[in-house]
Amino acid sequence: MRVLLVGAGGVGTAITRIAARRSFFDHMIVTDYDLSRAEAAVAALGEERARFTALRIDASDREAVTALLAEQRCDILVNATDPRFVMPLFEAALAAGVDYLDMAMSLSSPHPERPYEECGVKLGDGQFERAAAWEEAGRLALVGVGVEPGLSDVFARYAADELFDTIEEIGVRDGANLTVDGYDFAPSFSIWTTIEECLNPPVVWEKDRGWFTTAPFSEPEVFDFPEGIGPVECVNVEHEEVLLIPRWVESRRVTFKYGLGDEFIDTLKTLHKLGLDRTDKVSVPGGDVSPRDVVAACLPDPASLGNRMHGKTCAGTWVKGTKDGAPREVYLYHVVDNQWSMREYGSQAVVWQTAINPVIALELVATGVWSGVGVLGAEALDPRPFLDLLVAYGSPWGLREQ
């Protein structure tokens, strides 16, 4: 397998460090708009760098990406950029006749009149509208395969297959006790993506109602996270799982809630009040800029925070239903300790936890264990091989009876 990796930021760099320890692929071409980032990712791999090449590419240039896929004889494109570039990369892979994998799906837009009651354009709609073209081409677009979405969706499918007879609710719950020395506000993941998902109307799915929206940060609940993280207040946030899981897993309700904290929520609300969450450009002395890009430029790069970060992050899926006629409630989870991920891989916990899952999916596709055509989420495929490889990679998952 020859892989084109687009994006050499925190997650992309972590992908190279994890993949370098595996033998399932022949070569990985690591690309970024900033060539120096791609070169740094490859240079850090030591003896394994012979299987990696660094090149420059503009992820928004579909034709250039299509040409590069052909020139490098790639079998699959892995998208490790932010969601703005999903559609050009998705279309480039289809045009080149190769498979595709991403960790975040095409962007949503709120309903113009009833944003907090009805869906407008949903996450992933742009990709699912092209499913027939992918099926006709006989190619696989594996979408939303990071940690959330991704591993959380694998957990949902595993619960349906092996742990439950009927499912009342599937709720993805994400929390952490991470702290960053020296910063009052330092997000551990892309602030561009964080603003997008936290300030958009959250989506909920119910069997009798379908998809609908609520107000941002709605329905707060305290969830007790494992391995010493403890109770964290979680709120509704827009996320791909709610758009993916109901397509393949039978449940009466699907939700996503994120442990943000009051200070983080207040900061996001302030950015919104000031218009600093906007993505359209505004005129300032010296040129036109996107306010959200300015916010991102003023904050530290999340990938650079590992040496200042302490604590653990937890991603998981809470499931409630019945088994053998009796009520059952479980939480399937994956915890990463930042001290461990920094020591073992030199990547901070949040980006490493995101990156391991596309590498596992790549290995399953390369070995033929996972296969298919069209636009598929992880929950459309057999979860057990994925979870077994997660353990084999040295990062086990857990199951807690609630």
ZARO-461689 format. One line per field, with one value per residue (C-alpha): z, x, y; residue in one letter. Coordinates in steps of 0.02 Angstrom, whole numbers. Example, Ala and Ser with C-alpha at 12.3 -4.5 7.8 and 13.67 -1.06 7.14 Angstrom:
BEGIN
pz = c(390;357)
px = c(615;684)
py = c(-225;-53)
r = c(A;S)
//
This chain:
BEGIN
pz = c(0;-45;61;28;196;179;333;441;594;763;708;543;629;759;617;545;715;744;565;564;687;573;415;324;201;75;71;144;57;193;127;195;131;236;168;323;430;317;314;504;525;412;485;660;608;612;523;470;367;211;192;199;79;117;-16;-25;-76;-63;7;-72;-248;-303;-471;-395;-266;-401;-504;-355;-314;-491;-495;-331;-376;-214;-160;-28;29;216;259;418;383;461;395;272;156;164;1;-114;-46;-50;-231;-278;-215;-314;-472;-452;-423;-251;-79;49;239;351;535;516;390;273;360;413;402;519;468;410;511;651;691;864;814;638;543;395;302;416;446;308;194;57;63;77;-73;-174;-108;-272;-369;-250;-267;-457;-452;-339;-214;-25;66;251;341;519;579;713;896;901;775;739;890;973;823;832;1014;964;836;956;1089;967;903;1065;1221;1192;1121;1114;1134;1206;1193;1130;1202;1158;1311;1306;1458;1524;1671;1565;1620;1526;1623;1584;1490;1548;1387;1279;1186;1166;990;838;896;721;731;915;878;731;827;992;926;792;845;919;833;922;840;898;811;810;763;659;671;758;842;1011;1077;1100;1269;1308;1422;1544;1641;1755;1690;1795;1686;1727;1775;1897;1785;1886;1868;1726;1668;1486;1365;1193;1051;863;814;674;779;790;600;575;708;666;485;538;722;790;938;1000;1034;993;1074;1090;1245;1279;1445;1411;1579;1620;1581;1410;1369;1426;1315;1164;1198;1209;1043;967;1041;970;800;818;772;596;449;317;293;361;304;418;384;276;200;230;366;439;624;668;583;688;848;795;756;927;1023;1046;923;1016;952;1042;1214;1259;1374;1470;1478;1621;1646;1546;1408;1388;1236;1250;1213;1345;1296;1384;1337;1376;1368;1394;1453;1590;1590;1551;1545;1498;1455;1328;1335;1286;1400;1354;1484;1415;1507;1421;1245;1260;1324;1197;1041;1075;1040;1164;1218;1121;950;979;1029;870;760;813;743;559;564;628;495;362;419;414;237;180;243;172;343;312;137;48;-78;-61;84;248;432;548;620;450;472;592;757;835;723;756;945;939;843;966;1101;989;961;1150;1193;1269;1285;1432;1474;1633;1688;1744)
px = c(0;59;-19;-38;-53;-116;-80;77;12;-7;-119;-28;141;74;8;184;258;130;134;324;316;202;245;76;118;258;275;192;202;185;121;76;51;205;341;448;314;309;500;509;383;486;655;596;569;752;792;611;609;662;479;422;437;397;315;217;33;-111;-256;-382;-315;-413;-327;-153;-196;-272;-113;-2;-100;-69;113;152;49;-49;-183;-266;-275;-276;-345;-267;-317;-458;-636;-625;-525;-633;-726;-579;-478;-628;-661;-477;-469;-624;-556;-391;-480;-405;-479;-501;-498;-533;-560;-687;-826;-889;-950;-1128;-1228;-1372;-1554;-1586;-1746;-1746;-1563;-1598;-1743;-1709;-1554;-1493;-1349;-1286;-1107;-1060;-1207;-1088;-999;-1153;-1228;-1082;-1100;-1171;-1021;-902;-1002;-999;-811;-790;-690;-703;-720;-699;-760;-747;-613;-519;-556;-720;-790;-705;-663;-824;-920;-825;-878;-1060;-1057;-968;-1099;-1240;-1156;-1096;-1163;-1347;-1507;-1594;-1521;-1615;-1478;-1300;-1211;-1032;-952;-783;-692;-518;-421;-284;-196;-67;69;91;-70;-239;-320;-234;-348;-274;-346;-369;-459;-530;-617;-663;-752;-842;-912;-947;-1038;-1141;-1312;-1287;-1378;-1477;-1554;-1712;-1794;-1967;-1906;-1748;-1612;-1648;-1548;-1535;-1448;-1259;-1203;-1377;-1430;-1282;-1247;-1108;-1022;-897;-746;-632;-448;-445;-518;-679;-839;-844;-993;-1032;-1144;-1217;-1096;-1115;-1019;-1014;-1060;-1240;-1245;-1156;-1212;-1399;-1360;-1292;-1334;-1510;-1548;-1689;-1577;-1399;-1310;-1136;-1081;-913;-834;-785;-793;-872;-717;-695;-880;-874;-722;-809;-965;-858;-773;-947;-1010;-860;-877;-707;-780;-819;-733;-775;-637;-643;-541;-401;-251;-136;-265;-412;-412;-528;-562;-557;-388;-324;-383;-296;-135;-137;-150;-12;-4;-89;45;178;97;145;289;178;26;-23;-164;-271;-400;-544;-651;-793;-968;-1103;-1239;-1403;-1520;-1559;-1468;-1556;-1710;-1620;-1572;-1390;-1285;-1101;-965;-835;-685;-506;-393;-224;-105;-8;150;144;109;247;372;328;292;334;152;30;-116;-261;-177;-101;-270;-344;-201;-193;-366;-338;-176;-270;-404;-268;-194;-363;-393;-217;-235;-410;-492;-597;-666;-813;-866;-957;-954;-945;-919;-822;-984;-1024;-879;-829;-775;-682;-525;-510;-519;-397;-271;-293;-232;-92;-33;-7;-156;-294;-476;-592;-772;-860;-1029;-1127)
py = c(0;176;312;498;586;765;871;865;956;875;731;704;698;576;466;453;407;270;203;197;51;-52;-148;-151;-10;13;201;355;524;657;823;993;1170;1212;1097;1121;1037;885;877;890;748;635;685;638;456;406;243;219;378;281;230;413;560;743;851;1013;1016;1139;1038;1157;1122;969;953;962;829;717;734;696;538;476;531;443;287;300;177;286;467;502;673;745;926;1026;1003;1148;1036;880;903;947;800;682;730;718;539;493;576;482;316;284;251;389;405;555;595;736;753;889;1046;1085;1246;1289;1296;1476;1502;1372;1335;1265;1153;1090;1034;1131;1050;912;857;735;777;832;664;553;642;571;393;326;393;304;143;155;182;30;133;152;318;279;435;497;375;469;441;539;504;338;232;291;223;57;45;75;-64;-182;-149;-186;-344;-422;-336;-294;-367;-198;-23;124;255;273;424;469;551;637;706;742;812;889;1047;1152;1243;1428;1461;1524;1462;1332;1209;1035;1018;1131;1288;1311;1142;1166;1330;1250;1102;1191;1345;1258;1190;1015;873;736;583;495;348;427;601;582;715;880;1018;1102;1258;1251;1182;1114;970;974;815;757;600;503;460;312;294;438;574;577;680;805;908;869;965;936;975;950;793;665;513;571;579;412;287;287;238;67;36;12;126;235;387;446;594;670;765;844;895;1075;1164;1332;1435;1356;1380;1562;1594;1519;1623;1780;1741;1722;1886;1978;1896;1812;1643;1704;1620;1752;1880;2057;2206;2266;2377;2274;2158;2042;1910;1779;1818;1633;1614;1761;1676;1516;1611;1695;1531;1402;1258;1112;993;1096;1084;906;950;1072;958;844;721;601;611;489;451;329;270;247;123;84;-59;-240;-407;-573;-482;-383;-197;-162;-4;4;128;73;187;226;328;402;474;622;571;401;466;595;468;334;438;620;668;745;636;713;714;541;469;540;477;294;255;301;201;48;73;86;-78;-164;-100;-144;-323;-344;-367;-212;-189;-111;19;183;306;209;248;135;64;-12;-135;-275;-194;-341;-336;-150;-170;-316;-210;-66;-185;-251;-71;-59;50;-57;-7;-35;-82;-26;-89;63)
r = c(M;R;V;L;L;V;G;A;G;G;V;G;T;A;I;T;R;I;A;A;R;R;S;F;F;D;H;M;I;V;T;D;Y;D;L;S;R;A;E;A;A;V;A;A;L;G;E;E;R;A;R;F;T;A;L;R;I;D;A;S;D;R;E;A;V;T;A;L;L;A;E;Q;R;C;D;I;L;V;N;A;T;D;P;R;F;V;M;P;L;F;E;A;A;L;A;A;G;V;D;Y;L;D;M;A;M;S;L;S;S;P;H;P;E;R;P;Y;E;E;C;G;V;K;L;G;D;G;Q;F;E;R;A;A;A;W;E;E;A;G;R;L;A;L;V;G;V;G;V;E;P;G;L;S;D;V;F;A;R;Y;A;A;D;E;L;F;D;T;I;E;E;I;G;V;R;D;G;A;N;L;T;V;D;G;Y;D;F;A;P;S;F;S;I;W;T;T;I;E;E;C;L;N;P;P;V;V;W;E;K;D;R;G;W;F;T;T;A;P;F;S;E;P;E;V;F;D;F;P;E;G;I;G;P;V;E;C;V;N;V;E;H;E;E;V;L;L;I;P;R;W;V;E;S;R;R;V;T;F;K;Y;G;L;G;D;E;F;I;D;T;L;K;T;L;H;K;L;G;L;D;R;T;D;K;V;S;V;P;G;G;D;V;S;P;R;D;V;V;A;A;C;L;P;D;P;A;S;L;G;N;R;M;H;G;K;T;C;A;G;T;W;V;K;G;T;K;D;G;A;P;R;E;V;Y;L;Y;H;V;V;D;N;Q;W;S;M;R;E;Y;G;S;Q;A;V;V;W;Q;T;A;I;N;P;V;I;A;L;E;L;V;A;T;G;V;W;S;G;V;G;V;L;G;A;E;A;L;D;P;R;P;F;L;D;L;L;V;A;Y;G;S;P;W;G;L;R;E;Q)
//
